[in-house]
Amino acid sequence: MKVSNHPDGFYGRVYRERKTLEWKRNLAGMLSDQATKALTGKKIGKQTDAHAWYSGGCSAEKARALLESGTTPTAAACKADDDYPGVPMLPPAQIQMRSQRYAVKLFLSHLQESWWRQETGTEPPAPWVIAHGGHAHYIKPPQIAQK
């Protein structure tokens, strides 16, 4: 997050791009099943902002408008009404944390890959998520990608 606005911040750019993707998915209702599951599986007070997001009390259209203006949406500013009905969505804090975790996991994967090369002098095996987890997209470490 701290380097997300720095032009040379590789992982900051990854974080920003992931956050944009997570918000698009959230506003499109693609995460509503996760929001509903969280609401039923956790004790979330009905007066909290999180409950408003999880239960569909926030309008995706109002949240989208706030995001486009550069403002992080809040439950109060995105309160659903008859003109803008809400859908269950993840709260902004969840979107933030998902984006951070994605960038951190990529960084740790790149760190492990670099250490492997340094310690063994050989190319590392394919990352687990690609070899066994069904993922197909490999993102090279920034130091390797520049060469």
DSSP file (Angstrom, degrees, kcal/mol; ACC not computed):
  #  RESIDUE AA STRUCTURE BP1 BP2  ACC     N-H-->O    O-->H-N    N-H-->O    O-->H-N    TCO  KAPPA ALPHA  PHI   PSI    X-CA   Y-CA   Z-CA
    1    1 A M    >         0   0    0      0, 0.0     3,-1.5     0, 0.0     4,-0.3   0.000 360.0 360.0 360.0 -39.1    0.0    0.0    0.0
    2    2 A K  T 3   +     0   0    0      1,-0.3     3,-0.3     2,-0.1    10,-0.0   0.796 360.0  35.8 -65.2 -27.2    2.8    2.4    0.9
    3    3 A V  T >  S+     0   0    0      1,-0.2     3,-1.2     2,-0.1    -1,-0.3   0.200  83.3 110.1-108.2  15.8    4.3    2.2   -2.6
    4    4 A S  T <  S+     0   0    0     -3,-1.5    -1,-0.2     1,-0.3    -2,-0.1   0.734  84.4  41.4 -67.8 -20.5    1.0    1.9   -4.5
    5    5 A N  T 3  S+     0   0    0     -4,-0.3    -1,-0.3    -3,-0.3    -2,-0.1   0.413  89.2 106.6-103.0   0.6    1.4    5.4   -6.0
    6    6 A H  S X  S-     0   0    0     -3,-1.2     3,-1.7     1,-0.1     7,-0.1  -0.672  70.3-137.8 -80.6 129.8    5.1    5.1   -6.7
    7    7 A P  T 3  S+     0   0    0      0, 0.0    -1,-0.1     0, 0.0    -4,-0.0   0.789 103.5  42.5 -60.6 -28.2    5.7    4.7  -10.5
    8    8 A D  T 3  S+     0   0    0      1,-0.0     2,-1.4     4,-0.0    -2,-0.0   0.360  82.7 115.1 -98.3   5.8    8.4    2.1   -9.9
    9    9 A G    <>  -     0   0    0     -3,-1.7     4,-2.3    -6,-0.3     5,-0.2  -0.609  40.6-178.8 -80.7  91.9    6.5    0.2   -7.2
   10   10 A F  H  > S+     0   0    0     -2,-1.4     4,-2.1     1,-0.2    -1,-0.2   0.936  82.8  40.8 -56.8 -52.3    5.8   -3.2   -8.8
   11   11 A Y  H  > S+     0   0    0      1,-0.2     4,-2.3     2,-0.2    -1,-0.2   0.786 111.6  57.5 -73.1 -26.2    3.9   -4.7   -5.9
   12   12 A G  H  > S+     0   0    0     -9,-0.2     4,-2.4     2,-0.2    -1,-0.2   0.897 108.0  47.3 -65.4 -40.5    2.1   -1.4   -5.3
   13   13 A R  H  X S+     0   0    0     -4,-2.3     4,-2.7     2,-0.2     5,-0.2   0.904 110.9  51.4 -66.1 -41.5    0.8   -1.5   -8.9
   14   14 A V  H  X S+     0   0    0     -4,-2.1     4,-2.4     1,-0.2    -2,-0.2   0.923 110.6  49.7 -59.8 -44.2   -0.2   -5.2   -8.4
   15   15 A Y  H  X S+     0   0    0     -4,-2.3     4,-2.4     2,-0.2    -2,-0.2   0.932 111.7  47.3 -60.2 -48.2   -2.1   -4.1   -5.2
   16   16 A R  H  X S+     0   0    0     -4,-2.4     4,-2.2     1,-0.2    -2,-0.2   0.920 113.0  48.5 -61.7 -44.7   -3.9   -1.3   -7.0
   17   17 A E  H  X S+     0   0    0     -4,-2.7     4,-2.1     1,-0.2    -1,-0.2   0.898 112.8  48.0 -63.1 -40.6   -4.9   -3.5  -10.0
   18   18 A R  H  X S+     0   0    0     -4,-2.4     4,-2.9    -5,-0.2    -1,-0.2   0.889 109.4  53.0 -68.0 -38.0   -6.2   -6.2   -7.7
   19   19 A K  H  X S+     0   0    0     -4,-2.4     4,-2.4     2,-0.2    -2,-0.2   0.907 109.1  49.5 -63.9 -41.1   -8.2   -3.7   -5.6
   20   20 A T  H  X S+     0   0    0     -4,-2.2     4,-2.3     2,-0.2    -1,-0.2   0.921 112.7  47.7 -61.4 -44.7   -9.8   -2.4   -8.8
   21   21 A L  H  X S+     0   0    0     -4,-2.1     4,-2.5     2,-0.2    -2,-0.2   0.923 110.9  50.4 -62.9 -45.0  -10.7   -6.0   -9.8
   22   22 A E  H  X S+     0   0    0     -4,-2.9     4,-2.5     1,-0.2    -1,-0.2   0.901 111.1  49.0 -62.2 -41.1  -12.0   -6.8   -6.4
   23   23 A W  H  X S+     0   0    0     -4,-2.4     4,-3.0     2,-0.2     5,-0.2   0.915 110.4  50.9 -65.5 -41.3  -14.3   -3.7   -6.4
   24   24 A K  H  X S+     0   0    0     -4,-2.3     4,-1.6     1,-0.2     6,-0.2   0.934 113.1  45.4 -60.6 -45.4  -15.6   -4.5   -9.9
   25   25 A R  H  <>S+     0   0    0     -4,-2.5     5,-2.1     2,-0.2     6,-0.6   0.898 114.4  49.1 -64.1 -40.6  -16.4   -8.1   -8.8
   26   26 A N  H ><5S+     0   0    0     -4,-2.5     3,-1.3    -5,-0.2     5,-0.3   0.934 112.2  46.4 -65.3 -47.1  -18.0   -6.9   -5.6
   27   27 A L  H 3<5S+     0   0    0     -4,-3.0    -1,-0.2     1,-0.3    -2,-0.2   0.771 108.2  57.3 -69.1 -25.8  -20.1   -4.2   -7.3
   28   28 A A  T 3<5S-     0   0    0     -4,-1.6    -1,-0.3    -5,-0.2    -2,-0.2   0.497 116.9-113.1 -82.1  -3.2  -21.2   -6.7  -10.0
   29   29 A G  T X 5S+     0   0    0     -3,-1.3     3,-1.2    -4,-0.3     4,-0.3   0.564  80.3 128.0  84.8   8.5  -22.6   -9.0   -7.3
   30   30 A M  T 3 <S+     0   0    0     -5,-2.1    -4,-0.2     1,-0.2     3,-0.2   0.670  76.5  44.2 -72.3 -15.7  -20.0  -11.7   -8.0
   31   31 A L  T 3> S+     0   0    0     -6,-0.6     4,-2.1    -5,-0.3     3,-0.3   0.252  80.5 105.1-109.1  10.3  -19.1  -11.9   -4.3
   32   32 A S  H <> S+     0   0    0     -3,-1.2     4,-2.7     1,-0.2     5,-0.2   0.836  76.5  56.2 -65.0 -32.2  -22.6  -11.8   -2.9
   33   33 A D  H  > S+     0   0    0     -4,-0.3     4,-2.2     2,-0.2    -1,-0.2   0.891 108.9  47.6 -65.6 -36.9  -22.5  -15.5   -2.0
   34   34 A Q  H  > S+     0   0    0     -3,-0.3     4,-2.3     2,-0.2    -2,-0.2   0.878 111.8  50.4 -68.5 -37.5  -19.4  -14.9    0.1
   35   35 A A  H  X S+     0   0    0     -4,-2.1     4,-2.2     2,-0.2    -2,-0.2   0.927 111.7  47.0 -65.3 -44.5  -21.1  -11.9    1.7
   36   36 A T  H  X S+     0   0    0     -4,-2.7     4,-1.9     1,-0.2    -2,-0.2   0.907 112.3  50.2 -63.5 -42.2  -24.2  -13.9    2.5
   37   37 A K  H  X S+     0   0    0     -4,-2.2     4,-2.1     1,-0.2    -1,-0.2   0.902 110.6  49.7 -63.3 -41.4  -22.1  -16.8    3.9
   38   38 A A  H  X S+     0   0    0     -4,-2.3     4,-1.5     1,-0.2    -1,-0.2   0.889 109.2  52.7 -64.6 -38.4  -20.1  -14.4    6.1
   39   39 A L  H  < S+     0   0    0     -4,-2.2     5,-0.3     1,-0.2    -1,-0.2   0.884 115.7  39.0 -65.9 -38.5  -23.3  -12.8    7.4
   40   40 A T  H  < S+     0   0    0     -4,-1.9    -1,-0.2     1,-0.2    -2,-0.2   0.766 119.0  47.5 -82.4 -25.2  -24.8  -16.2    8.4
   41   41 A G  H  < S+     0   0    0     -4,-2.1     2,-0.3    -5,-0.2    -2,-0.2   0.608 109.3  52.4 -93.5 -11.9  -21.5  -17.6    9.7
   42   42 A K  S  < S-     0   0    0     -4,-1.5     2,-1.1    -5,-0.2     0, 0.0  -0.852  83.0-113.7-123.1 157.4  -20.3  -14.7   11.8
   43   43 A K        +     0   0    0     -2,-0.3     2,-0.5     2,-0.0    -3,-0.1  -0.794  45.4 169.1 -89.9 102.5  -21.7  -12.7   14.6
   44   44 A I        -     0   0    0     -2,-1.1    -2,-0.0    -5,-0.3     0, 0.0  -0.967  35.8-119.2-119.3 120.1  -22.0   -9.2   13.0
   45   45 A G    >   -     0   0    0     -2,-0.5     3,-1.6     1,-0.1     6,-0.4  -0.269  15.5-131.9 -59.2 139.0  -24.0   -6.6   14.9
   46   46 A K  T 3  S+     0   0    0      1,-0.3    -1,-0.1     5,-0.1    -2,-0.0   0.675 104.6  56.7 -68.5 -16.8  -27.0   -5.3   12.9
   47   47 A Q  T 3  S+     0   0    0      4,-0.1    -1,-0.3     5,-0.0     2,-0.1   0.425  88.3 101.8 -93.1   1.2  -26.0   -1.7   13.6
   48   48 A T  S <> S-     0   0    0     -3,-1.6     4,-1.4     1,-0.1    -4,-0.0  -0.456  78.5-124.3 -86.8 157.9  -22.5   -2.0   12.1
   49   49 A D  H  > S+     0   0    0      1,-0.2     4,-1.9     2,-0.2     5,-0.2   0.880 111.7  59.7 -62.6 -38.5  -21.4   -0.8    8.7
   50   50 A A  H  > S+     0   0    0      1,-0.2     4,-3.0     2,-0.2     5,-0.2   0.905 102.1  52.3 -58.7 -42.1  -20.2   -4.3    7.9
   51   51 A H  H  > S+     0   0    0     -6,-0.4     4,-2.5     1,-0.2     6,-0.3   0.896 105.9  54.5 -61.8 -39.9  -23.8   -5.7    8.4
   52   52 A A  H  X>S+     0   0    0     -4,-1.4     5,-2.7     2,-0.2     6,-0.6   0.913 113.2  42.3 -60.2 -42.7  -25.1   -3.1    6.0
   53   53 A W  H ><5S+     0   0    0     -4,-1.9    36,-2.7     4,-0.2     3,-1.0   0.956 116.5  46.7 -68.2 -50.2  -22.7   -4.2    3.3
   54   54 A Y  H 3<5S+     0   0    0     -4,-3.0    -2,-0.2     1,-0.2    -1,-0.2   0.842 114.0  48.1 -61.9 -34.5  -23.1   -8.0    3.9
   55   55 A S  H 3<5S-     0   0    0     -4,-2.5    -1,-0.2    -5,-0.2    -2,-0.2   0.490 118.0-102.9 -90.1  -3.1  -26.9   -7.8    4.0
   56   56 A G  T <<5S+     0   0    0     -3,-1.0    30,-0.4    -4,-0.5    -3,-0.2   0.681  80.6 131.2  91.0  18.3  -27.5   -5.7    0.9
   57   57 A G      < +     0   0    0     -5,-2.7    23,-2.7    -6,-0.3     2,-0.4   0.442  56.6  76.3 -83.0   1.0  -28.1   -2.4    2.6
   58   58 A C  B    S-A   79   0A   0     -6,-0.6    29,-0.9    29,-0.3     2,-0.4  -0.919  80.3-126.1-116.4 140.9  -25.7   -0.7    0.4
   59   59 A S  B  >  -B   86   0B   0     19,-3.6     4,-2.1    -2,-0.4    27,-0.2  -0.697   5.0-152.4 -86.5 128.0  -26.3    0.3   -3.2
   60   60 A A  H  > S+     0   0    0     25,-0.5     4,-2.7    -2,-0.4     5,-0.2   0.866  97.5  54.7 -65.1 -36.1  -23.7   -0.8   -5.8
   61   61 A E  H  > S+     0   0    0     24,-0.3     4,-2.2     2,-0.2    -1,-0.2   0.917 109.8  45.0 -65.5 -43.3  -24.5    2.2   -8.0
   62   62 A K  H  > S+     0   0    0      2,-0.2     4,-2.1     1,-0.2    -1,-0.2   0.903 114.0  50.0 -67.1 -39.8  -23.8    4.7   -5.2
   63   63 A A  H  X S+     0   0    0     -4,-2.1     4,-2.5     2,-0.2    -2,-0.2   0.913 110.0  51.0 -64.0 -42.1  -20.6    2.8   -4.3
   64   64 A R  H  X S+     0   0    0     -4,-2.7     4,-2.5     1,-0.2    -2,-0.2   0.911 108.7  51.5 -60.9 -43.1  -19.5    2.8   -7.9
   65   65 A A  H  X S+     0   0    0     -4,-2.2     4,-1.2     1,-0.2    -1,-0.2   0.902 110.9  48.1 -62.7 -40.5  -20.1    6.6   -8.1
   66   66 A L  H  <>S+     0   0    0     -4,-2.1     5,-2.7     2,-0.2     4,-0.3   0.919 111.2  50.1 -65.9 -42.9  -18.0    7.2   -5.0
   67   67 A L  H ><5S+     0   0    0     -4,-2.5     3,-1.4     1,-0.2    -2,-0.2   0.900 108.3  52.9 -61.8 -40.7  -15.2    5.0   -6.2
   68   68 A E  H 3<5S+     0   0    0     -4,-2.5    -1,-0.2     1,-0.3    -2,-0.2   0.784 106.9  52.8 -66.4 -26.7  -15.2    6.8   -9.6
   69   69 A S  T 3<5S-     0   0    0     -4,-1.2    -1,-0.3    -3,-0.3    -2,-0.2   0.484 123.6-106.5 -85.6  -1.8  -14.9   10.1   -7.7
   70   70 A G  T < 5S+     0   0    0     -3,-1.4     2,-0.4    -4,-0.3    -3,-0.2   0.621  80.2 125.0  89.6  13.9  -11.9    8.8   -5.8
   71   71 A T      < -     0   0    0     -5,-2.7    -1,-0.3    -6,-0.2    -2,-0.2  -0.877  63.9-121.1-109.5 137.4  -13.7    8.3   -2.5
   72   72 A T        -     0   0    0     -2,-0.4    -5,-0.0    -3,-0.1    -9,-0.0  -0.632  39.1-115.7 -73.3 127.5  -13.9    5.0   -0.5
   73   73 A P        -     0   0    0      0, 0.0     2,-0.3     0, 0.0    -1,-0.1  -0.310  29.5-162.0 -65.9 146.0  -17.5    4.1   -0.2
   74   74 A T     >  -     0   0    0      1,-0.1     4,-1.4    17,-0.1     5,-0.1  -0.864  30.6-114.9-120.7 160.8  -19.1    4.0    3.3
   75   75 A A  T  4 S+     0   0    0     -2,-0.3   -16,-0.2     1,-0.2     4,-0.1   0.890 116.4  51.5 -62.0 -39.3  -22.3    2.3    4.4
   76   76 A A  T >4 S+     0   0    0      1,-0.2     3,-0.8     2,-0.2    -1,-0.2   0.903 112.1  45.1 -65.8 -41.0  -23.9    5.7    5.2
   77   77 A A  T 34 S+     0   0    0      1,-0.2    -1,-0.2   -19,-0.0    -2,-0.2   0.708 117.9  44.3 -75.7 -19.4  -23.0    7.2    1.8
   78   78 A C  T 3< S+     0   0    0     -4,-1.4   -19,-3.6    -3,-0.1    -1,-0.2   0.148  75.9 154.2-111.6  18.7  -24.2    4.1   -0.1
   79   79 A K  B <   -A   58   0A   0     -3,-0.8   -21,-0.3   -21,-0.2     5,-0.1  -0.242  44.6-122.0 -54.6 127.3  -27.4    3.4    1.8
   80   80 A A        +     0   0    0    -23,-2.7     2,-0.2    -5,-0.1    -1,-0.1  -0.394  37.9 168.9 -71.3 146.3  -29.7    1.5   -0.6
   81   81 A D        -     0   0    0      3,-1.0     3,-0.2    -2,-0.1     5,-0.0  -0.767  53.5 -76.2-140.9-171.2  -33.1    3.0   -1.4
   82   82 A D  S    S+     0   0    0     -2,-0.2    -2,-0.0     1,-0.2     0, 0.0   0.844 129.8  48.1 -63.0 -33.6  -35.9    2.3   -3.8
   83   83 A D  S    S+     0   0    0      1,-0.3    -1,-0.2     2,-0.0    -3,-0.1   0.817 123.9  30.7 -76.4 -30.4  -34.0    3.8   -6.7
   84   84 A Y  S    S-     0   0    0     -3,-0.2    -3,-1.0    -5,-0.1    -1,-0.3  -0.706  81.3-164.1-128.9  79.5  -30.8    2.0   -5.9
   85   85 A P        -     0   0    0      0, 0.0   -25,-0.5     0, 0.0   -24,-0.3  -0.333  19.2-124.8 -66.0 147.2  -31.6   -1.4   -4.4
   86   86 A G  B     -B   59   0B   0    -30,-0.4   -27,-0.2   -27,-0.2   -29,-0.1  -0.530  16.3-157.5 -93.3 158.6  -28.7   -3.1   -2.7
   87   87 A V        -     0   0    0    -29,-0.9   -31,-0.4    -2,-0.2   -29,-0.3  -0.933  41.8 -86.0-124.4 152.5  -27.1   -6.5   -3.2
   88   88 A P        +     0   0    0      0, 0.0     2,-0.3     0, 0.0   -34,-0.2  -0.411  61.2 167.8 -59.7 127.3  -25.1   -8.4   -0.6
   89   89 A M        -     0   0    0    -36,-2.7   -33,-0.2    -2,-0.2   -32,-0.1  -0.920  39.8-100.0-137.1 161.6  -21.5   -7.2   -0.9
   90   90 A L        -     0   0    0     -2,-0.3   -55,-0.1     1,-0.1   -59,-0.0  -0.629  47.3-108.8 -78.7 142.9  -18.2   -7.4    1.0
   91   91 A P    >>  -     0   0    0      0, 0.0     4,-1.8     0, 0.0     3,-0.9  -0.274  30.4-103.7 -68.7 159.9  -17.4   -4.3    3.0
   92   92 A P  H 3> S+     0   0    0      0, 0.0     4,-2.6     0, 0.0     5,-0.2   0.839 120.6  59.0 -53.3 -36.9  -14.6   -2.0    1.9
   93   93 A A  H 3> S+     0   0    0      1,-0.2     4,-2.4     2,-0.2     5,-0.2   0.876 105.4  49.5 -62.8 -36.1  -12.2   -3.4    4.6
   94   94 A Q  H <> S+     0   0    0     -3,-0.9     4,-2.6     2,-0.2    -1,-0.2   0.907 110.5  49.4 -68.3 -41.3  -12.6   -6.9    3.2
   95   95 A I  H  X S+     0   0    0     -4,-1.8     4,-2.0     2,-0.2    -2,-0.2   0.920 111.6  50.6 -61.9 -43.4  -11.8   -5.6   -0.3
   96   96 A Q  H  X S+     0   0    0     -4,-2.6     4,-2.2     1,-0.2    -2,-0.2   0.942 112.7  44.8 -58.1 -50.8   -8.8   -3.8    1.1
   97   97 A M  H  X S+     0   0    0     -4,-2.4     4,-2.7     1,-0.2    -2,-0.2   0.871 110.5  53.6 -67.5 -38.0   -7.5   -6.9    2.9
   98   98 A R  H  X S+     0   0    0     -4,-2.6     4,-2.0     2,-0.2    -1,-0.2   0.912 111.0  47.4 -61.2 -42.0   -8.1   -9.2   -0.1
   99   99 A S  H  X S+     0   0    0     -4,-2.0     4,-1.9    -5,-0.2    -2,-0.2   0.900 112.5  48.6 -66.9 -41.8   -6.1   -6.9   -2.3
  100  100 A Q  H  X S+     0   0    0     -4,-2.2     4,-2.5     1,-0.2     5,-0.2   0.927 110.3  51.0 -63.9 -45.2   -3.3   -6.7    0.2
  101  101 A R  H  X S+     0   0    0     -4,-2.7     4,-2.7     1,-0.2     5,-0.2   0.891 107.7  53.7 -60.9 -39.6   -3.1  -10.4    0.7
  102  102 A Y  H  X S+     0   0    0     -4,-2.0     4,-1.9     1,-0.2    -1,-0.2   0.944 111.9  43.7 -60.1 -48.6   -2.9  -11.0   -3.1
  103  103 A A  H  X S+     0   0    0     -4,-1.9     4,-2.3     1,-0.2    -2,-0.2   0.889 114.3  50.3 -65.6 -39.5    0.1   -8.6   -3.4
  104  104 A V  H  X S+     0   0    0     -4,-2.5     4,-2.8     2,-0.2     5,-0.2   0.914 109.4  50.4 -66.0 -43.2    1.8  -10.1   -0.3
  105  105 A K  H  X S+     0   0    0     -4,-2.7     4,-2.1     1,-0.2    -1,-0.2   0.893 111.2  49.1 -62.8 -38.9    1.4  -13.7   -1.6
  106  106 A L  H  X S+     0   0    0     -4,-1.9     4,-2.3    -5,-0.2    -1,-0.2   0.922 111.1  50.2 -65.3 -43.3    2.9  -12.7   -4.9
  107  107 A F  H  X S+     0   0    0     -4,-2.3     4,-2.6     1,-0.2    -2,-0.2   0.929 111.4  48.1 -59.5 -46.3    5.8  -11.0   -3.2
  108  108 A L  H  X S+     0   0    0     -4,-2.8     4,-2.5     1,-0.2    -1,-0.2   0.875 110.2  52.0 -65.5 -36.3    6.5  -14.0   -1.0
  109  109 A S  H  X S+     0   0    0     -4,-2.1     4,-2.0    -5,-0.2    -1,-0.2   0.912 112.0  46.3 -63.3 -42.1    6.3  -16.3   -4.1
  110  110 A H  H  X S+     0   0    0     -4,-2.3     4,-2.4     2,-0.2    -2,-0.2   0.881 111.2  52.3 -67.8 -38.0    8.9  -14.1   -5.8
  111  111 A L  H  X S+     0   0    0     -4,-2.6     4,-2.6     2,-0.2     5,-0.2   0.932 110.2  47.9 -62.2 -46.3   11.1  -14.0   -2.7
  112  112 A Q  H  X S+     0   0    0     -4,-2.5     4,-2.4     1,-0.2    -1,-0.2   0.901 111.4  51.1 -61.8 -41.2   11.1  -17.8   -2.5
  113  113 A E  H  X S+     0   0    0     -4,-2.0     4,-2.0     2,-0.2    -1,-0.2   0.910 111.6  47.0 -63.1 -43.3   11.9  -18.0   -6.2
  114  114 A S  H  X S+     0   0    0     -4,-2.4     4,-2.3     2,-0.2    -2,-0.2   0.910 112.1  50.0 -66.3 -42.5   14.8  -15.6   -5.9
  115  115 A W  H  X S+     0   0    0     -4,-2.6     4,-3.0     2,-0.2     5,-0.3   0.910 107.8  54.5 -61.9 -41.5   16.2  -17.4   -2.8
  116  116 A W  H  X>S+     0   0    0     -4,-2.4     4,-2.8     1,-0.2     5,-0.6   0.942 109.8  46.3 -57.5 -48.9   15.9  -20.7   -4.6
  117  117 A R  H  X5S+     0   0    0     -4,-2.0     4,-1.8     1,-0.2    -1,-0.2   0.915 115.2  46.9 -60.2 -43.3   18.1  -19.4   -7.5
  118  118 A Q  H  <5S+     0   0    0     -4,-2.3    -2,-0.2     1,-0.2    -1,-0.2   0.914 118.5  39.5 -67.1 -42.9   20.6  -17.9   -5.1
  119  119 A E  H  <5S+     0   0    0     -4,-3.0    -2,-0.2    -5,-0.2    -1,-0.2   0.857 130.2  24.6 -77.7 -36.7   20.9  -20.9   -2.8
  120  120 A T  H  <5S-     0   0    0     -4,-2.8    -3,-0.2    -5,-0.3    -2,-0.2   0.689  87.5-134.6-105.2 -21.0   20.9  -23.7   -5.4
  121  121 A G  S  <<S+     0   0    0     -4,-1.8     2,-0.3    -5,-0.6    -4,-0.2   0.626  74.2  99.6  73.6  12.0   22.0  -22.0   -8.6
  122  122 A T  S    S-     0   0    0     -6,-0.5    -1,-0.3    -5,-0.0    -2,-0.2  -0.792  84.6 -89.4-124.0 167.7   19.2  -23.7  -10.5
  123  123 A E        -     0   0    0     -2,-0.3   -10,-0.0    -3,-0.1    -1,-0.0  -0.573  48.0-118.1 -74.4 138.9   15.8  -22.7  -11.7
  124  124 A P        -     0   0    0      0, 0.0    -1,-0.1     0, 0.0   -11,-0.1  -0.344  31.3 -98.6 -73.4 158.4   13.0  -23.4   -9.1
  125  125 A P        -     0   0    0      0, 0.0     3,-0.1     0, 0.0     6,-0.0  -0.286  56.7 -76.0 -67.1 164.5   10.2  -25.8   -9.7
  126  126 A A        -     0   0    0      1,-0.1     5,-0.0     2,-0.1     0, 0.0  -0.303  61.2 -91.7 -59.6 143.6    6.9  -24.3  -10.9
  127  127 A P    >>  -     0   0    0      0, 0.0     4,-2.9     0, 0.0     3,-1.2  -0.228  35.8-114.7 -55.9 148.5    4.9  -22.6   -8.1
  128  128 A W  H 3>>S+     0   0    0      1,-0.3     4,-3.4     2,-0.2     5,-1.6   0.882 114.0  57.7 -54.8 -43.3    2.5  -25.0   -6.4
  129  129 A V  H 345S+     0   0    0      3,-0.2     6,-2.7     1,-0.2    -1,-0.3   0.782 114.4  38.7 -63.5 -25.4   -0.6  -23.1   -7.6
  130  130 A I  H <45S+     0   0    0     -3,-1.2     4,-0.3     4,-0.2    -2,-0.2   0.876 120.8  42.9 -87.9 -44.2    0.5  -23.5  -11.2
  131  131 A A  H  <5S-     0   0    0     -4,-2.9    -2,-0.2     1,-0.1    -3,-0.2   0.866 141.2  -0.9 -70.1 -36.4    1.8  -27.1  -10.9
  132  132 A H  T  <5S+     0   0    0     -4,-3.4    -3,-0.2    -5,-0.3    -2,-0.1   0.614 119.3  68.9-128.4 -22.0   -1.1  -28.4   -8.7
  133  133 A G  S   <S-     0   0    0     -5,-1.6    -3,-0.2     2,-0.1    -4,-0.2   0.451  98.7-112.4 -91.0  -0.5   -3.6  -25.7   -8.0
  134  134 A G        +     0   0    0     -4,-0.3     2,-0.2     1,-0.3    -4,-0.2   0.492  69.2 137.0  87.5   1.2   -5.1  -25.2  -11.4
  135  135 A H        -     0   0    0     -6,-2.7    -1,-0.3     1,-0.1    -2,-0.1  -0.559  30.0-175.6 -81.2 149.7   -3.7  -21.7  -12.0
  136  136 A A        +     0   0    0     -2,-0.2     2,-0.6    -3,-0.1    -1,-0.1   0.584  52.9  88.1-119.4 -16.4   -2.3  -20.9  -15.4
  137  137 A H        -     0   0    0      2,-0.0     2,-0.5     0, 0.0    -1,-0.1  -0.781  53.5-166.4 -98.3 122.1   -0.9  -17.4  -15.2
  138  138 A Y        -     0   0    0     -2,-0.6     2,-0.6    -8,-0.0    -2,-0.0  -0.895   5.0-158.5-104.6 130.9    2.7  -16.9  -14.0
  139  139 A I        -     0   0    0     -2,-0.5    -2,-0.0   -33,-0.0     6,-0.0  -0.947  18.7-135.8-110.0 116.6    3.9  -13.4  -13.1
  140  140 A K        -     0   0    0     -2,-0.6   -30,-0.1     1,-0.1     5,-0.0  -0.359  29.0 -97.2 -68.7 147.8    7.7  -13.1  -13.2
  141  141 A P    >>  -     0   0    0      0, 0.0     4,-2.6     0, 0.0     3,-0.6  -0.367  36.9-115.5 -58.4 146.9    9.5  -11.4  -10.4
  142  142 A P  H 3> S+     0   0    0      0, 0.0     4,-1.4     0, 0.0     5,-0.1   0.834 114.7  54.7 -59.8 -33.6   10.2   -7.8  -11.4
  143  143 A Q  H 34 S+     0   0    0      1,-0.2     4,-0.5     2,-0.2    -3,-0.0   0.874 113.4  42.1 -67.5 -35.7   13.9   -8.3  -11.3
  144  144 A I  H X4 S+     0   0    0     -3,-0.6     3,-1.0     1,-0.2    -1,-0.2   0.889 110.3  56.4 -75.3 -41.2   13.7  -11.2  -13.8
  145  145 A A  H 3< S+     0   0    0     -4,-2.6    -2,-0.2     1,-0.3    -1,-0.2   0.784 103.0  56.0 -64.3 -28.2   11.1   -9.5  -16.0
  146  146 A Q  T 3<        0   0    0     -4,-1.4    -1,-0.3     1,-0.2    -2,-0.2   0.713 360.0 360.0 -78.5 -19.5   13.4   -6.5  -16.6
  147  147 A K    <         0   0    0     -3,-1.0    -1,-0.2    -4,-0.5    -2,-0.2   0.473 360.0 360.0 -79.5 360.0   16.2   -8.6  -17.9
